[in-house]
Amino acid sequence: MRQLEFASLQVRDIETSKKFYIEKLGFELSDTKNPEAVIFKFNKGEASFAIRKPLEDLDNKELGNGVSIWFAINEKIENLQTGLIEKGVSILGTIMDTPFGKALHVKDPDGYKLTFLEMK
C-alpha cells in the first residue's frame, strides 16, 4: 500500500461534530453527499475524510482511544495553536518536535486525536 485514500470516524452526535470541524477547525464540506455521513475536504481537497453515523451501537464505548489522524498545514503551527485556543479547542499538550516537523495535538468531541503538522 502506498497511500491512505479515505478515513471516516464514527461519532455519537453528527451535528455536534460537524459544527466542531467546520467552526472550530475550519474544515470545509465536500460536494459529495451521503445521508449517513458528513464528508469534509481539507487543504483544498488533499486530505478527505468524514464523520459518520455509527455502524454499530456506541453506547458505553470509548471512542478515539488509539486513533490519531495527521494533517499537514500550510501555516506556522504557533499561529494555528493560538487560533484554536481562541476558539476553545481542547489542546493536548504543547507543540512538539517530531521527525516530520512541529506537531500539535487536539481532541474532537468524541475523543479522537487530530494532529496538525508543520512539515520540515
N, C-alpha and C positions, 0 to 999 in steps of 0.2 A: 504494500500500500504506500501511496506517496502523498496523499492529502486528505484531510477531513472535508467532506463535501458539505455536510449539514449537521447541525445539532439541535435538539429540542429538549426543553426542560419541562417536566410535568409540574404544575403549580396548583395550589389549593384554590386560589381566587384569581381567575384570569384577568378580571378588570383591575384589581389592585396591582397585580404585576405589570399589566400593560401600562398603567399610569406611571409606575415607578420607572420602567425602562424608557418611556418617552420623556416624561417631565424631569426626572432626576438625572438620568444618564445621557439623554439626548439622542437616543436611538430613533430611527425613522421607520415607519411602516413600509413594508414591501408592497408592491402592487399585487402580489399573489394573494388570493383569497382562500381561506379554509375555515369552515364553520366550527371546527374543533380546536383551532389554534390562532395565535397572533404571530405573524411572521414579520421579522424585522430585517432591515438592511443596515449595515453599519459601515462607515468609512467608504461611502459610495458603492455599496454592494459587494465589497471584497470579502466580508465575513457575514454570512447569512445564518440566522438561527431563529428558533421560535420558542415561545412558551405555549403550552397546550393544556387542554383539559386532561385530567388524569386518565391513564389507560387501565388503572386498577384503583381500588379503594386506598386512599391515602390517610384515612383516619388513624390516629395514634402511631403514625410513622414519621420519623425524622427525615426531612428532605435536605439535600445539599451536602450531607456528610460525604467526604471523599471526592467531591466533584469540584473542579476548578476549570473555568474556561478563560483562555487568554486572548486579549485583543491588543494588537499593536495600535499605537496612537501616533498622530502627526503633530503633537504639541509637546511642550515641556510638561513632564509629569507633575512638577510642583504647581503649575497653573491648573492642571486638571484636579489635583488634590484640593486646592483652595476652592474651586467651583463646587466640587462635590460636598465639601464640608458646609459651604454656604447653603446648599440645598438639603442638608440634613441626612445625607447618605451615611450609612454605617461603614466607617473605615476600619479595616483590620490591621492594626499595627502602623508602622511608618513606611515611608518609601525605602525600598531596599535594593541593593545592587545584586543582580543575578548575572550569570554568564551571558545572558542575552541582552542586558541593559537594565535600566531602572524600572522597578515594578511597584505597583500599588494594588493592594487587595481591598475589595469592598464586598459587602454581603447584600443579597437581594432579600425581598420579603419572606421567601421560603428557606433562606439559609444557604442558597447556592453562592459559592465564592467566585467572583469575577475578578480577573487580574488584568490590569491595564499596563502595557509595556511601552516605554520609550526605548526603542531599539538602539543598540550601539551603532 
